[in-house]
Amino acid sequence: MEKAKMTVDKDFTIGAVDKRLYGSFIEHLGRAVYGGIYEPGHPTANEAGFRGDVLDLVKELQVPIVRYPGGNFVSGYNWEDSVGPVSERKRRLELAWRTIETNEFGFNEFVDWSKQANSEVMMAVNLGTRGVDAARNIVEYSNHPEGSYYSDLRIKHGYKEPHAIKTWCLGNEMDGPWQIGHKTAEEYGRIALEAAKVMKWTDPTIELVACGSSSLGMPSFPEWEATVLDHTYDHVEYLSLHQYYGNAEQDTPTFLARSLEMDRFIETVKATCDYIKAKKRSKKTMFLSFDEWNVWYHSNESDRKLDPWQIAPPQLEDVYNHEDALLVGCMLISMLKHADRVKMACLAQLVNVIAPIMTENGGAAWRQTIFYPFMHASVFGRGTALVPLIQSPKYDTKQITDVPYLEGIAVHNEEQGEVTVFAVNRHLEESLPLEVDLRSFGKCQLIEHIVLESDDLKAANTAAQPNRVAPHNRGGAEVSDTVITASLAKASWNVIRLKVQ
């Protein structure tokens, strides 16, 4: 097969990689909370009911921020139901996912869990059934030191020190007709502006995320972004993007090319933000929060068969296979290629619900296939993203043309004296010879070449076979001065780590 080549230079930078690019998401949906992060009585649970085995896996991922409590759930969320004595909390019909929410686990419990997981909280406010008043009140409860009704209520609930949550989402997917309290762009822009004002008057140190489009395919995209930013540009720091991909048609070459669509999505949103910046004669640059992204399609049929009004039923429990891990790797590379503007992202979700971590109630927890590229990027993808000049053989699909077999990026961690190359070989039948030219770095030394590969694209990890698809470090890359040569296995995710001068 024709060789692929990547050239990187330490002076040709995309931007600093914000650690929050490797965030995740916990919603009150399915078994994400109950049976996921929280299961009193589980053999590994601590005194707060938090599963220790899950905490260990979350720490392995090094997740710096977690979005909560939704998702569609937040548009019907009464935050007051989830605080105070558990015995006094209300059970509610949860309309977004048609379940019963007991509120046994609530806002303060999530803050406690996040601290134990070494994560910050990205909190969402309800702009569906609620609005400006509830938004300011939860910020006061969370962040005001003392001496006001809601801050003193937090103290009464056992939390003397403020939670000091910095990042807040102004609702969720308000462009979607499925959303409780769905709004037009004009309606949402107005309420998001007013909520932003009072939230920042309550705590001027917070940063805010306005809702962008729910996916690239929304009919209102990107007009939605332009209208919303017309209202909110001066009051928010981030605009959100959401995108999921699936392979229901079993067209793997097209599936693995979907990250090119993700590139186009990011670039269009970026352009729309910059249009509003120019229109307003603003000096502020709008950053992006890709706060929902993943593969999601495996569980759709089984979810339709679930009876409503259960407590924590097994919803959205996609069992991920090897090809899913490859696309997740490509999507991570896509975000790194836009690290100058995409500063936060949340893999949706973290446990059980379209997640890298799966559990059995009362039993084991294990790593899904997508756990590995996410973990590798989070652990080794800190530093500065470098412009990848790539030459690669290409292929066409029925829907997408000029797809490079090589998807790749390099990240320079100057503090550690390391460069990490992330690369996916999209070819399903052949290995891909690769040459990486690190000409500006001086002599390099190979640390390791990690590979995630499988002869079966549909192979998955389960409780019975938790390590069926797992990475190894026998990739075989070689280094001569500043040039890396490697053979990327067919349909593989690769992490080539180098010590540099």
C-alpha positions in Angstrom: 0.0 0.0 0.0 1.1 3.6 -0.7 2.9 5.2 2.2 1.4 7.9 4.4 3.4 10.8 5.7 2.9 13.3 8.5 5.2 16.3 9.0 5.0 18.3 12.2 7.0 21.3 13.4 7.0 22.6 17.0 6.6 26.1 15.9 3.5 25.4 13.8 0.9 25.2 16.6 -2.8 24.9 16.5 -3.3 25.9 20.1 -2.9 24.8 23.7 -5.0 21.7 24.6 -7.4 22.6 27.4 -7.5 19.7 29.8 -11.3 20.0 29.8 -11.3 18.7 26.2 -11.4 15.3 28.0 -14.5 15.9 30.0 -17.5 13.6 30.3 -21.2 13.6 31.2 -23.5 12.1 33.8 -27.3 12.5 33.3 -30.1 11.1 35.4 -30.8 8.6 32.6 -30.8 4.8 32.7 -28.1 3.4 35.0 -25.7 6.3 34.8 -26.3 7.4 38.4 -28.2 4.5 40.0 -26.1 1.4 39.5 -23.4 3.4 37.8 -21.6 5.9 39.9 -23.9 5.4 42.9 -24.9 2.0 44.4 -25.2 1.7 48.1 -24.6 -1.9 49.2 -22.3 -2.7 46.4 -19.2 -4.5 47.6 -17.0 -1.6 46.6 -19.3 1.2 47.7 -18.0 3.7 50.2 -20.0 5.3 53.0 -21.6 7.7 50.6 -22.7 4.9 48.3 -20.3 5.7 45.5 -19.0 2.6 43.7 -15.2 2.4 44.3 -14.6 0.2 41.2 -16.2 2.9 39.0 -14.3 5.7 40.7 -11.1 3.8 40.0 -11.9 3.6 36.3 -12.9 7.2 36.1 -9.6 8.2 37.7 -7.8 6.0 35.1 -9.5 8.1 32.4 -8.3 11.3 34.2 -11.6 13.1 33.5 -11.2 16.8 34.5 -14.8 18.0 34.2 -18.2 16.3 34.2 -21.4 17.8 32.9 -24.5 17.3 35.1 -27.5 16.6 35.4 -28.4 16.6 31.7 -29.1 16.3 28.9 -32.8 16.2 28.2 -33.3 15.5 31.9 -32.4 19.1 32.9 -35.3 20.6 31.0 -37.7 19.2 33.5 -35.3 19.4 36.5 -36.4 21.1 39.8 -33.0 21.4 41.5 -34.7 22.0 44.8 -36.0 18.5 44.8 -32.5 17.1 44.8 -31.1 18.8 48.0 -31.8 18.5 51.7 -32.8 15.4 53.7 -33.2 12.5 51.4 -36.4 11.4 53.2 -38.0 14.7 52.3 -37.2 14.6 48.6 -39.9 14.3 46.0 -40.3 11.4 43.6 -41.0 12.8 40.1 -42.2 11.6 36.7 -39.2 12.2 34.6 -40.7 13.1 31.2 -37.6 13.2 29.0 -36.9 9.5 29.4 -40.3 8.4 30.9 -38.9 7.0 34.2 -39.4 7.7 37.9 -36.7 10.0 39.4 -36.4 9.3 43.2 -33.9 12.2 43.8 -32.1 10.0 46.3 -28.9 11.1 44.6 -28.9 14.9 44.0 -26.9 18.0 43.4 -24.8 17.9 46.6 -24.1 14.2 46.2 -22.8 14.8 42.7 -20.5 17.6 43.9 -19.1 15.2 46.6 -18.7 12.4 43.9 -16.9 14.8 41.6 -14.4 15.7 44.2 -13.7 12.0 44.8 -13.3 11.5 41.0 -10.8 14.4 40.8 -13.2 16.2 38.5 -14.8 19.7 38.3 -18.6 20.1 37.8 -20.1 21.6 34.6 -23.6 22.3 35.9 -26.6 22.8 33.6 -29.6 25.0 34.5 -33.2 24.3 33.4 -34.4 26.7 30.7 -37.2 24.4 29.6 -39.8 24.4 32.4 -37.9 26.9 34.5 -36.1 30.1 33.8 -34.3 33.1 35.1 -35.4 32.9 38.7 -34.4 29.2 39.2 -31.1 29.9 37.4 -30.0 32.6 39.7 -31.2 30.7 42.8 -29.1 27.6 42.1 -26.0 29.8 41.5 -26.6 31.5 44.8 -27.1 28.1 46.6 -24.0 26.7 45.0 -21.5 29.6 45.0 -22.5 32.4 47.4 -20.5 32.2 50.7 -23.2 32.9 53.3 -25.8 35.4 54.5 -28.5 34.9 51.9 -31.5 32.6 51.8 -30.1 30.0 49.4 -26.5 30.1 50.6 -27.7 29.6 54.2 -29.9 26.8 53.0 -26.8 25.1 51.5 -25.0 25.5 54.9 -28.1 24.1 56.6 -27.8 21.0 54.3 -24.2 20.4 55.6 -22.1 22.4 53.1 -20.4 25.3 54.9 -18.0 26.1 52.0 -19.4 27.1 48.6 -19.3 24.6 45.8 -17.6 27.2 43.7 -18.8 25.7 40.4 -17.2 27.7 37.6 -18.9 26.4 34.4 -22.6 26.5 33.8 -24.7 25.5 30.7 -27.7 27.6 29.8 -30.1 24.7 29.2 -29.8 21.8 26.8 -30.6 21.2 23.1 -33.3 23.9 23.1 -33.5 23.7 19.3 -34.9 20.2 19.5 -38.7 19.5 19.3 -38.1 16.6 21.7 -36.9 19.0 24.4 -39.2 19.9 27.2 -39.9 23.6 26.8 -38.5 23.6 23.2 -37.9 27.2 21.9 -37.2 29.0 18.7 -33.8 30.5 18.4 -35.2 34.0 19.2 -37.1 32.7 22.3 -34.0 30.8 23.5 -31.6 33.7 22.8 -33.8 36.0 24.9 -34.1 33.7 27.9 -30.5 32.7 27.8 -29.4 36.3 27.8 -31.6 37.1 30.8 -30.4 34.0 32.7 -26.8 34.8 31.9 -27.2 38.3 33.3 -28.6 37.3 36.7 -26.3 34.3 37.0 -23.3 36.5 36.6 -24.7 39.2 38.8 -25.0 36.5 41.5 -21.4 35.3 40.8 -19.3 37.3 38.4 -16.6 34.7 38.3 -18.6 32.0 36.5 -18.4 31.1 32.8 -21.4 30.2 30.7 -22.1 27.9 27.7 -25.0 28.8 25.4 -26.8 26.0 23.5 -25.8 25.6 19.9 -27.4 23.1 17.5 -28.2 19.6 18.7 -26.5 18.2 15.6 -25.1 19.0 12.2 -28.3 17.7 10.7 -30.7 20.1 12.4 -32.7 22.0 9.8 -32.1 25.3 11.7 -28.3 24.9 11.6 -26.4 27.2 11.5 -29.0 30.0 11.6 -29.8 28.9 15.2 -26.2 29.7 16.2 -26.3 33.2 14.6 -29.5 34.2 16.2 -28.6 32.9 19.7 -25.2 34.6 19.6 -26.8 37.8 18.4 -28.5 37.9 21.9 -25.8 36.3 24.0 -22.4 37.0 22.5 -21.4 39.5 25.1 -22.5 37.4 28.0 -21.3 33.9 27.4 -17.8 32.3 26.9 -18.8 29.2 25.0 -21.2 27.8 22.4 -22.1 24.1 22.6 -22.0 21.5 19.9 -23.6 18.0 20.0 -23.0 15.1 17.6 -23.5 11.3 17.6 -22.8 8.8 14.9 -23.9 5.3 14.2 -23.4 2.5 11.7 -26.9 1.1 11.4 -26.4 0.5 7.6 -23.2 -1.6 8.4 -21.2 0.6 6.0 -18.0 0.8 8.0 -15.9 2.8 5.5 -18.5 5.6 5.6 -18.8 5.2 9.4 -15.1 5.7 9.9 -15.2 8.8 7.7 -17.8 10.6 9.8 -15.1 12.5 11.7 -14.7 14.5 8.5 -18.3 15.7 8.9 -17.3 16.6 12.5 -14.5 18.7 11.2 -17.0 20.5 8.9 -19.4 21.0 11.8 -16.8 22.6 14.0 -15.5 24.8 11.2 -19.0 26.0 10.3 -19.8 26.9 13.9 -16.5 28.6 14.2 -17.2 30.7 11.1 -20.7 31.6 12.4 -19.2 32.7 15.8 -16.6 34.9 13.9 -19.4 36.4 11.8 -21.2 37.6 14.9 -17.9 38.8 16.3 -17.4 40.9 13.2 -21.0 42.0 13.2 -20.7 43.2 16.8 -17.3 44.7 16.3 -16.2 42.6 19.3 -12.7 41.8 20.4 -13.8 38.7 22.1 -13.4 35.3 20.6 -16.1 32.7 21.2 -14.8 29.3 22.2 -16.6 26.0 21.7 -17.8 23.3 24.1 -18.4 20.0 22.3 -20.3 18.8 25.4 -22.0 15.8 23.9 -20.3 13.5 21.4 -20.0 9.7 20.9 -21.2 6.7 18.9 -24.9 6.0 19.7 -27.1 3.5 17.8 -26.7 0.0 19.2 -29.3 0.3 21.9 -32.1 2.1 19.9 -34.2 -1.0 19.3 -34.1 -2.4 22.8 -34.9 1.0 24.3 -38.1 1.1 22.3 -39.2 -2.1 24.1 -38.7 -0.7 27.7 -41.8 -0.2 29.8 -42.2 3.4 31.0 -42.0 4.7 34.6 -39.3 2.3 35.9 -36.5 3.4 38.2 -33.1 3.4 36.5 -33.9 0.9 33.7 -31.1 -0.2 31.4 -31.5 2.6 28.8 -29.0 3.6 26.1 -26.7 0.7 27.0 -24.7 0.5 23.8 -22.2 -2.3 23.8 -19.3 -0.9 21.8 -17.2 -2.8 19.4 -13.8 -2.3 17.8 -14.9 -0.1 14.9 -16.7 2.2 17.4 -13.4 2.7 19.2 -11.7 3.6 15.9 -14.3 6.3 15.2 -14.1 7.6 18.8 -10.3 7.9 18.1 -11.0 9.8 14.9 -13.4 12.2 16.7 -10.8 12.9 19.4 -8.3 13.7 16.7 -10.9 16.0 15.1 -11.2 18.0 18.3 -7.5 18.2 18.8 -7.2 19.5 15.3 -9.4 22.4 16.5 -7.8 22.8 19.9 -7.5 26.6 19.3 -11.3 26.9 19.6 -12.7 23.7 21.1 -11.7 24.1 24.7 -14.2 21.8 26.4 -15.8 18.5 25.4 -17.8 15.9 27.1 -17.9 12.2 26.0 -21.5 11.3 26.5 -21.8 9.6 28.8 -19.5 8.2 31.5 -21.0 5.0 32.9 -23.5 2.5 31.4 -25.4 5.1 29.3 -23.5 5.2 25.9 -20.4 5.0 28.0 -16.8 3.8 28.2 -17.5 2.1 31.5 -20.1 -0.6 32.0 -21.3 -2.2 35.3 -23.5 -4.9 36.6 -25.8 -4.0 39.5 -24.1 -5.6 42.4 -21.3 -7.0 40.2 -18.4 -6.1 38.1 -17.3 -3.0 36.2 -15.3 -3.1 33.0 -13.8 -1.0 30.2 -15.6 -0.9 26.9 -13.6 -0.6 23.7 -14.1 3.2 23.5 -12.5 3.5 26.9 -9.0 3.1 25.4 -8.7 5.9 22.8 -10.4 8.2 25.2 -8.0 7.3 28.0 -4.9 7.5 25.8 -5.9 10.9 24.5 -6.7 12.2 28.0 -3.5 10.9 29.6 -1.0 11.6 26.7 -2.8 14.4 24.8 -2.0 17.2 27.1 0.2 20.1 25.8 0.1 21.9 22.5 -1.6 20.5 19.4 0.6 20.8 16.3 -0.5 21.3 12.7 -0.4 17.9 11.0 0.7 18.1 7.3 -0.6 14.8 6.1 -0.1 13.0 2.8 -2.1 9.9 2.6 -3.8 7.5 0.1 -7.5 8.1 0.0 -10.8 6.3 -0.6 -14.3 7.2 -1.6 -17.6 6.0 -0.1 -21.2 6.3 -1.3 -21.6 9.4 0.9 -18.1 10.9 1.5 -15.2 11.3 -0.9 -11.5 11.8 -0.6 -11.2 10.1 2.8 -7.6 9.8 3.9 -6.7 6.3 5.2 -4.5 8.1 7.8 -6.2 10.3 10.4 -3.6 11.8 12.7 -2.4 14.6 15.0 0.6 15.3 17.2 0.7 16.9 20.7 3.8 18.4 22.2 4.0 18.3 26.0 7.0 20.6 26.5 6.9 20.3 30.3 7.3 16.5 30.0 9.6 16.7 27.0 7.4 14.4 25.0 5.6 14.3 21.7 2.7 12.0 21.2 1.4 11.0 17.7 -2.2 9.8 17.6 -3.1 7.9 14.4 -5.9 5.8 13.0 -5.5 3.6 9.9 -9.0 3.5 8.4 -8.1 0.8 5.9 -10.0 -2.4 6.8 -7.8 -4.9 4.9 -4.2 -3.6 4.7 -1.6 -2.1 7.0 -0.5 1.4 6.3 3.2 2.3 6.1 3.7 5.6 8.0 6.6 8.1 8.2 6.4 11.0 10.7 8.9 13.8 10.2 9.7 15.7 13.5 12.4 17.8 11.9 12.4 20.6 14.4 12.7 18.5 17.5 16.2 17.2 17.3 17.0 13.6 18.1 13.9 11.7 19.3 13.7 8.5 21.4 10.8 6.1 21.2 9.0 5.5 24.5 6.3 3.1 23.2 4.0 2.4 20.4 0.5 1.5 21.7 -1.9 -0.3 19.3 -5.6 -1.1 19.6 -6.5 -3.7 16.9 -8.7 -6.6 16.4 -9.3 -9.1 13.6 -13.1 -8.7 14.2 -14.5 -5.2 13.8 -17.6 -6.2 15.7 -15.6 -7.6 18.7 -16.8 -6.1 22.0 -15.9 -6.3 25.7 -18.4 -7.8 28.1 -18.6 -8.8 31.7 -17.7 -12.4 30.6 -14.9 -11.2 28.3 -13.8 -7.8 29.7 -10.4 -7.8 27.8 -11.4 -9.2 24.5 -10.4 -5.9 22.8 -7.5 -4.3 24.7 -4.4 -2.3 23.6 -0.9 -3.6 23.5 2.5 -1.8 23.3 4.1 -3.9 20.6 3.5 -1.6 17.7 7.0 -1.7 16.3 7.6 1.9 15.5 11.2 2.8 15.0 13.0 6.2 15.2 16.0 7.4 13.3 17.0 10.9 14.6 13.9 12.9 13.8 12.0 10.4 11.6 9.6 7.8 12.8 8.7 4.9 10.7 5.9 2.5 11.5 3.4 0.1 10.0 -0.1 0.8 11.2 -2.1 -2.4 11.4 -5.3 -2.5 9.5 -8.2 -0.8 11.2 -6.1 0.3 14.2 -5.8 3.1 16.7 -2.1 4.0 17.4 -0.4 6.0 20.1 3.3 6.7 19.4 5.1 8.3 22.3 8.5 10.0 21.9 11.0 11.6 24.2 12.3 14.8 22.6 15.1 17.3 23.3 
